[in-house]
C-alpha cells in the first residue's frame, strides 16, 4: 500500500448521502445520473426543477430551494457549474449568472455504487461454472500473447481479470448468503424440502466445473515460463501507459505493481504454495460443507415430521397381523420380525472371509469359535506352567554357524588383498557382506587421528589417503556406489 494524498483526504463527495435534506439531494443526483446514462451531460436549473415537480413528493418544492440544493452539491464537488454566456443579450442576464451543471467523475461512480446497493437483493450472486471455463481458455492463451500486438494483449488481459473478479466476488457473496442467519432459518422450515434438491444439484454442477477446470488452470499457470510472463505483463503495462488521460499523471511503477499484483492474485487462487491450501480448494471445501449442512437440515426436518405423524393406522395393521397368527409360537416369531429380538447378542469375529460375494449369507459362512471372558475386575487368566528347557545344543549350533560365517567372510576379504593392500578402485564385483566388512574397517580407521585401526582378528592397517581427492566406483552384487580413492594398507606384526 502507498499512502498518498488521495488516500488520506476526506471525501466530501459522499456528504449528500447522509446530510440534512438528503431526500432532495439524492433525488437531484439521481436525475443527473439518469440523464448521464442517456448521454445528456449538462443540465440547467429549470430542467432539474421541472423533473422534480413531476413527482407529488415535491409538490411544495420552490425554485429557490432548488438553487440552494444545486449550490450545496456544487460546494461538495458533486456537480460542476459552468456559466452559460452563449445566449446572454443584456448585462442583467449576465449578472444573474445562468449556470448549467454536470456530474463529477466521483459522483458518477458513487451513484453506480448506490444503484448496486439498492438492487443487491434483487440481482444476487451466483456460482457460474462458465467463468471457470473462460478463465481456463484465457490462461491457456498466455503463451500466444507473446507475439500478439499491444491492443490485443490488453483486451485479453482485461477479459481475464473481469472474469476472475466476477468469479471471486460472486462465490464470496453466494457462500455468504448461504451461511447467513436468514438462510439458516429458511433451512429449518418444511418449505425448504422442495427447494433442497435444486440447490444441491446447482452446487454439485459448480463443483464439477471446479474439478474439470481448476487442475488444468493450476498446471498451466505453474508451468508458465518466467520469460513469457514478464513479456506479456510488460506489454500490458506499455499499453496502459499509452492510454491518454486528462489531468491524471500515471506512474509506471504503480501500474506495473497493480498488474503484477493481479497476476499474483490469480496465481494464489489456483496454485497452492508452501503447504497452504489455495482459494479454489477452500471454495471446494466450503461448497461441500454447505451440501452436508443442507442434507443434515433436511434429515432433521424429515425426522421431526415423522415423529409428529399419526401412527394409529400402523398400530392397527400390526394388531391385525398378530390376530391372524395360529398360535403363540408364531406370534413370538412375528414379534421378533416387527420389534426385533428381546435380548440380542452381537458377535464380532475378526477373520478373513472365504469370499466377498454379496449374495453369500451368514449361514453359508464357516463357524468361528472364540472364548468369552468375564468382564469383572477380579478376573485373571490362568498362567500355563512349563518346565525349563535346555537350549545348549541349539546355542552350540548357532555359535558354530556364526563362526563358520565369520571365517568365510575373512577368507573372502583376504582374497581382495594384493601386495599387502586393498585398493578400492581396482576391486572386482563383491558381495554385500564383504562390502560391510570393508566399510566397517574404513569407519574404524577414519575415527583415528592417524587413520589406523585393527581388524577383528588383530591385524593392524592404515589408510592411504594420497589420492583421496579423486573418486572411484565400487561394484557390488546389489548395486554400485562412488567413494574417495582410498587404499587399505596392512602392516607387518611388530
N, C-alpha and C positions, 0 to 999 in steps of 0.2 A: 504494500500500500504506500502511495505517495501522498503526503499531506500538502495540499495546495490551497490557494485562496478560495477556490470554488467549493472545496470540501468543508471549510471552516466558517464561511459566511452564512448568515441566516437566509432562508428562502421566503422572501416577502410575497412571492407569487402565490403561496397557498393560504394566505390570510383570509381570502374571500370565502373559503370553505368553512370557516368557523368564527366568523366575525358577526357583529350586530347587523341586522338586516340581511342575514345570509340568504333568505329566500329570494330577495331581489337580486343580489349579486350572482347567485348560481343560475338563476333564470336568464339573466343578461348574458353570462358566459356561455350558456347552452345555445342561445340564439346565435352568437358569434360562431360557435363551433359547427352548428348545423349549416350555416352559410359557408363556412370554410370548407366543409366537405363538398359543397356544391361549387367550389372554386370561386366563390364571391368573398374576396379577402377584405374589402373595405366597406364600412357601413357608416351611415350618418346617424345622428342622434334621433332624428324624426323616424327613421326606419326602425330603430330599436324600440322606440316608444309605441309605434303603431303595432308592432308584433306583440308587445306586452299587453296592450289594451284589448287584443283579441280574446284573451282569456278572462273569464269572470273574476278570477282571483285578484286581478289588478284593475278592478272597476274604479277604485278611488285613487289610482296612481296618477301623479301630476308630472308635467314636463320638467318642473324644477327638480323634483326628486330624481328623475332620470338623469338630468345634468349632474347632480351631486354624485349619483352612483357611478357614472362614467368617469368623473374626475377622481373618485376614490380608486377605481380599478386601474386608472392610468398611473396614479401615485404608487400603487403596489406593483407596477410593471406587468400587469396582466394585459393591458391594452397599450397600443402605441398611437398617440394622437398626431395628426398632421393637418395643418390649416390649409383649407381649400381656397385658393385665390383665383381659380380659373374663371368663375362667374361673378366676380365682385364688380359692381357697377357704381358704387359710391363709397365715400370714406366711412360712412356709418356702418355699412355692411362689413368693411374691412376691420373696423374696431370691434365689432361683435364677435369676430373670430368664429367662423363656422368651421368646425372640425369634422374630419372623418377619422374612424377608428379601425385598428387592425389588431388581431390577437398576436401576442408574442409567442416565440417558439416554446418557452416553458409552459405557457398556458395551454397550448395545443396538446402537449404530452400529458399535462395534468388532467385535462378533460377526457382524454383517451383512457387514462387510468381510472377515473371516476366511472366512466361508462362500463369498463370491465368489472369494476366492483359492483355496480348496480345489476349486472347480468351474471354475476358469479354463480348463483344457484340455478340460473336458467340454462347456461351453457354447460357448466360442469366439466369435469375432467374425464379422461378415458384412457384405456390401455390399447394402443394401436400396434399390432404386430407389423403392419406395413411400414411403420417408421424404422423398425429394425432392419427390414429388408432393404429400404432405401439407403440407410447408413452403410449396410454391408456392400451394396453396389458402389457407393461413392468412395468408400475406403479402398475397395478393390481397384479403383481408377487412380489411386495415388501415384503409382509409377508412371502412368500415362501422362500426368500433368507436367512432367519434366520437360517435354517437348512441345507443350501447348502454349499459345500466346497468353499475355498477362490478363486480358479481359476474360478469357475462357477459364483460366485458373481461379480468378476472383469469383466468378459466378459459381463454379463448382464448390469453392470453399464456403461461400455464403449458403448454398443449399445444404451442405453437410452440417454446418453449425445450426441452421434453423431447425433441421430435423432433430439434431441432438438436444437442442434446448427444449423443443416441444416434447420429446420423449422424457426428458428429465423432469420437467415441470408437471406433465400430465400424470406420470406414475406417482410422483410425490403427492399431488393433490388427490388422486384417486385412492391411494392407500390411506391417506389421512382421513378421507371421508368414510372409508370402511372401518377405521379404528375410532371414529368419533363416538361420543355418547349417544347421539341421535341414532346412529347405525346400530349400536349395541341394544338400544331399546327396541328398535324395529325387529332385530333378530330374535327377540324373545316373544314376539307375538305370533299367533296362529296364522295370520295372513302371510307371514314370511315363508311358509312352507311352499306355497305356489310359486314364489319368486326364487326359491333356493336353487332349483335345478338350472335355470337360465343363468344365474350369477356364477355358479360353479363351472358351467360349460364355457362361459365367457373368460373366466380366469384360466381355465385349462388351455384354451386356444392361445392365450397370450403366453403361457408357459411353453407351449410347443414352439411358438415363434422365438422365444428366448433360446431354447435348446437348439433350434436349427441355425440360428444366426450368430449367437454370441461367440461360440467356439471358432467359427470361421473369421469373425472380425478380430478376435484376440490373436489368432495365428498370423493374420496379415499385418496387423499393427506391430506385433512383436518381431516379425521378420523383416520389417521395413528398414532398408539401409539408411544409415545416418546421413549420407551424402544426398540421397533422394529427398529425405525430409527437409534438410537445410535448403536445397534448391527450390522446392515447391513453396515452402513458407516464406522464403525471401522474395519470391515472385508476388506473393500476396501482399507483403509489406511494400514492395515497389509500387504496385498498383494503388494501394491505399494512399501512399504519399502523392501520387499523381492526380488524385481527385481534387479539383479546385474547391476551396471552401472560403466563404466570405466571413471576414472578421474573426477567423479562427486560425490560430497557429498550432500546427500539429508537430509533435516531436516524434522523430523516427524511433527513438528508444521506447517511448510509451506505446506506439503502435506495435512494435516488434514484441514487447513484453505481453501485450494483450493477445496477439495472435499465437505466440508460443505457449502462453498460459491456457488458451482454449484447446490447443492440441494436447497439452498435458492432461487437461480435464477429460478429454475423450480417451486418452491412453489409460488413465487411472480407472475410468468407468468400466472398461472392458478387460484390462490386464491386471491380475493380482501381482503385487510386488512385496518383497521382504516378508513373506509368510502371512501377509494381510489379505483378507478377502476383498475382492473387487466389488464395485457397486452393483454389477449385474448379478453376482452371487447373492448379495443381500436382498435384492429385489426378488430373486427366485425363492429364497427362504421366506420372505415376508408374504409372498403370494401363497405359498404352500401353507403357511401358518393361518392365513385367512380362510383357506379352504377347510382346514381342520376345525377352525372355530365355527364356521358355518355349519359343518356336519355335526359338530357337538351340540350346538344350539338346536338344530333340527331334531336330533335324537332326544334331547330333553323335552322338547315340545310334544313329540310323539308319546314319550313315556308319561308325561303329565296328562295327556288326553286319554291314554289307556287306563291310567289309574282312576280317572273320573268316569269311566264308561260303566253302563249298567250291565252287570254280569248275571242278571236274573235268568235270561234265556239259556246261558251256558250252564248254569246250575240245573235247570230243568232237563236239559239234554243229558247231563251226566247222571241225574237221578233215573231217567228212563232207561239208560244203559244198564244200571245196576238192577233195576226191576226185571230186566229181561234175562238175568243170569239164572241158570238152572239150579245151582247150589252155592254154598258159601265158599267153596274152594275156587270156583270160577269167579266169584265176587272178589276174592283176595287177589287173584291174578289181574282182574280188571283194575283194582285199586292200585296195584303196582304199576300198571300201564299209565294211569291217569295222574296219580300223585307221586309216583316214584317209590323206591324201596324205603321201608321204615328205618332200617339201620344199614345203610350201605357201607361196604368196605372198599377202599380204593387201594389197589396194589400196584406199585410201580417197580418194575423189574428192568434192570439195565442189562440188556443183552442184544446181540446183533440178530436182526431178523433174517430169516432164510430168503425172504422175497419182499419186495417193496410194492407188490401189486395192490392196487386199491380195491380189487374185487375179493381179496382174501379176508375172511372174517377171523375174529379172535379164537373161534372154536377150532379152526384149522391150524393154529399155531401150536408148536411143541410146548408141553408144560414145562414150567421152571420151578424149581424148589429153592426156598430160601428160609432162613431161620428167623423167627420172631423173637426179639429180645425185650424183656420187661423195661418199661420206661420209668424206673424208680431210681433214686439216688444211691440206694444201698446195694444195687446190683453190681456184681463184679464177675467177669468171665473167669472160668476155671483155667488155671495155668496147666499146661501139659508138661509133665516131668519127663526128663530124659537123662540117661547116663552120659558120662564123659567119654568122648571118642578119642582114640589115639590117631593123631594126624602125622605121626613121624614118618611113615612110608611116603605119604603124599608130599610132605615137605622135602624129603630127600630127592624125590623125583623132580620136583620143581627146581631145586637147587642144582641138580645135575644138568637140567635143560638150560638154566641160566649160564652156568659155567661153560657149557658147550657153545652157546651162542656168543659169549664174550670171546672165547678162543677163536671162533670162526671170524668174528669182526676184526680181531687183532691180525689174523693172518691176511685178511683181505686188505687191511690198511697197510700191512707190511709189504705187500706186493707193489704198492704205489711208490715205495722209496727207491729212488735212483741216485746212486753215488752219495748216499747219506742225506738226501734231502727230498722233499716233496714239493714240486713246482706246480702251483695251481693252473698255470697257463698251458701245461702240457699233459694234464690229466686225461685219461680216457673216460668213457661213459661209466659212471659209478652208481652204486646202489644208494637208496635213501639212508640206510643205517650207516654206511661208510661216510656219507656226507655229514651226518650228525656228529660222528666221531671227529672228523677233521675240523668242523666248525667249533666244536667244543674245545679242541686244542687251541684254535685261534683265540677264542674268547678268554681262556685262561692266561695265555701269553699277553694279550692286549691289556689285561689288568695289571701287569707287572711293568715297572718303570723301565726295565732293561729288555722288555719283550721276551722274557724267558719263563719256562714252565716245565712240568714233568707230565708224562703220560701216566695212565693207570698202572702200568707195570714198572714205573720208576725211571723210565728213560728221559734224560734231560734234552731239551731242544730250545732253540731261539728262532725268532722270526727274522728273515732277510727283508728289510724294508727299503732296499735300494731302489726298486722300481715301483714303489707303492703309488706313485702319482699316475701310473698308467693303469689301464683297465684290461681285464681278460674275462673270457667266458668259460664257465664250468658247466659241463653237460651231465645231466643225471637221467635216470630212467623215467622219472616222473616230471621232468621239465628242465629248463636251463635258467641260470642266473648269472649276473655280472658282478664282479668284485675287483678290488685292487689287486695288482700283480704282486703277490706275496709268496714267499717260499718258506717252508719249514725245514730248518737245518738241525739235524740230530748231532749231539756232541758225544765224544767218547767218554766212557765212565772214568771218573777221576780216581 
